[in-house]
């Protein structure tokens, strides 16, 4: 949220998407259902609890790295 405040309208106008790096099984292998549930939860959390309060909830999410 601080970055959005500092960047103001110029930042918001210039953003076209939000990139998200996610590695749900970085420390141990997870089964398909666990990864599916974890990924869904992570995306929901990121949009609702991180992006929306910062005024960025309307932007598309792009998974930029995964593993």
VOBA-1610 file (N, C-alpha, C; in pm, whole numbers, padded with zeros to 5 digits, always signed):
BEGIN
Unk+00082-00119+00000Unk+00000+00000+00000Unk+00086+00125+00000Unk+00201+00119+00065Unk+00289+00235+00067Unk+00337+00272-00073Unk+00368+00172-00152Unk+00414+00197-00289Unk+00306+00266-00371Unk+00182+00223-00353Unk+00070+00285-00425Unk+00054+00430-00381Unk+00067+00455-00253Unk+00057+00592-00202Unk+00168+00680-00259Unk+00288+00627-00261Unk+00401+00704-00313Unk+00391+00727-00463Unk+00347+00627-00536Unk+00338+00637-00682Unk+00218+00714-00731Unk+00111+00712-00653Unk-00009+00786-00686Unk-00072+00746-00819Unk-00140+00841-00881Unk-00214+00817-01005Unk-00122+00772-01118Unk-00001+00824-01123Unk+00092+00787-01230Unk+00123+00637-01225Unk+00143+00586-01105Unk+00169+00443-01090Unk+00047+00362-01131Unk-00068+00398-01078Unk-00190+00324-01108Unk-00223+00326-01256Unk-00203+00437-01320Unk-00231+00447-01463Unk-00135+00364-01547Unk-00014+00344-01498Unk+00088+00271-01573Unk+00083+00121-01556Unk+00013+00073-01453Unk+00008-00071-01428Unk-00093-00138-01519Unk-00052-00248-01580Unk-00143-00324-01665Unk-00176-00461-01604Unk-00091-00509-01518Unk-00114-00636-01450Unk-00023-00644-01328Unk-00049-00743-01244Unk+00035-00772-01128Unk+00098-00909-01151Unk+00229-00917-01140Unk+00300-01044-01153Unk+00313-01111-01017Unk+00294-01240-01014Unk+00302-01316-00890Unk+00391-01438-00912Unk+00495-01450-00832Unk+00581-01569-00832Unk+00529-01661-00722Unk+00510-01787-00754Unk+00459-01879-00652Unk+00524-02016-00667Unk+00564-02070-00554Unk+00630-02200-00550Unk+00568-02282-00436Unk+00448-02336-00456Unk+00378-02403-00346Unk+00448-02529-00295Unk+00529-02593-00377Unk+00594-02715-00331Unk+00746-02701-00327Unk+00791-02584-00292Unk+00936-02557-00292Unk+01010-02639-00185Unk+00946-02670-00075Unk+01015-02740+00033Unk+00988-02890+00037Unk+00876-02931-00025Unk+00845-03074-00030Unk+00742-03096-00140Unk+00744-03213-00201Unk+00646-03242-00306Unk+00504-03246-00248Unk+00410-03195-00323Unk+00270-03197-00282Unk+00188-03268-00388Unk+00083-03334-00345Unk-00007-03401-00439Unk-00089-03300-00519Unk-00150-03348-00627Unk-00227-03260-00715Unk-00336-03183-00641Unk-00412-03250-00557Unk-00522-03182-00487Unk-00469-03078-00389Unk-00360-03107-00322Unk-00301-03012-00228Unk-00250-02889-00302Unk-00183-02909-00415Unk-00134-02795-00493Unk-00252-02713-00546Unk-00356-02780-00593Unk-00474-02711-00645Unk-00537-02624-00536Unk-00557-02681-00419Unk-00618-02609-00308Unk-00528-02495-00261Unk-00399-02521-00250Unk-00305-02419-00207Unk-00295-02304-00306Unk-00295-02336-00434Unk-00287-02233-00538Unk-00411-02146-00538Unk-00527-02209-00527Unk-00652-02134-00521Unk-00653-02041-00400Unk-00612-02093-00286Unk-00608-02011-00165Unk-00510-01896-00176Unk-00394-01921-00234Unk-00293-01817-00250Unk-00344-01705-00342Unk-00403-01743-00454Unk-00455-01643-00547Unk-00567-01561-00484Unk-00657-01628-00412Unk-00767-01558-00344Unk-00711-01461-00239Unk-00618-01510-00157Unk-00557-01425-00054Unk-00488-01304-00117Unk-00411-01329-00220Unk-00334-01220-00281Unk-00427-01112-00337Unk-00532-01153-00406Unk-00625-01056-00463Unk-00704-00984-00354Unk-00762-01059-00260Unk-00851-01002-00159Unk-00777-00925-00049Unk-00668-00983+00001Unk-00604-00927+00120Unk-00482-00840+00092Unk-00425-00852-00027Unk-00306-00773-00060Unk-00340-00666-00164Unk-00396-00709-00277Unk-00420-00615-00387Unk-00540-00524-00363Unk-00653-00579-00323Unk-00774-00498-00306Unk-00755-00383-00207Unk-00697-00407-00088Unk-00678-00294+00004Unk-00585-00185-00051Unk-00496-00224-00143Unk-00404-00127-00202Unk-00465-00057-00323Unk-00589-00093-00359Unk-00653-00034-00475Unk-00612-00097-00606Unk-00557-00218-00600Unk-00507-00285-00719Unk-00586-00412-00752Unk-00696-00435-00684Unk-00772-00557-00702Unk-00834-00574-00839Unk-00842-00468-00915Unk-00902-00475-01049Unk-00804-00523-01156Unk-00677-00527-01124Unk-00576-00564-01223Unk-00567-00715-01240Unk-00540-00761-01363Unk-00521-00905-01385Unk-00395-00954-01315Unk-00400-01079-01269Unk-00284-01145-01211Unk-00218-01230-01318Unk-00087-01220-01330Unk-00010-01308-01419Unk+00085-01387-01332Unk+00082-01518-01346Unk+00179-01603-01276Unk+00308-01592-01356Unk+00407-01528-01297Unk+00531-01499-01369Unk+00639-01605-01345Unk+00630-01676-01234Unk+00720-01788-01207Unk+00643-01888-01124Unk+00672-02014-01144Unk+00609-02118-01062Unk+00699-02240-01063Unk+00674-02326-00972Unk+00755-02447-00969Unk+00704-02544-00868
//
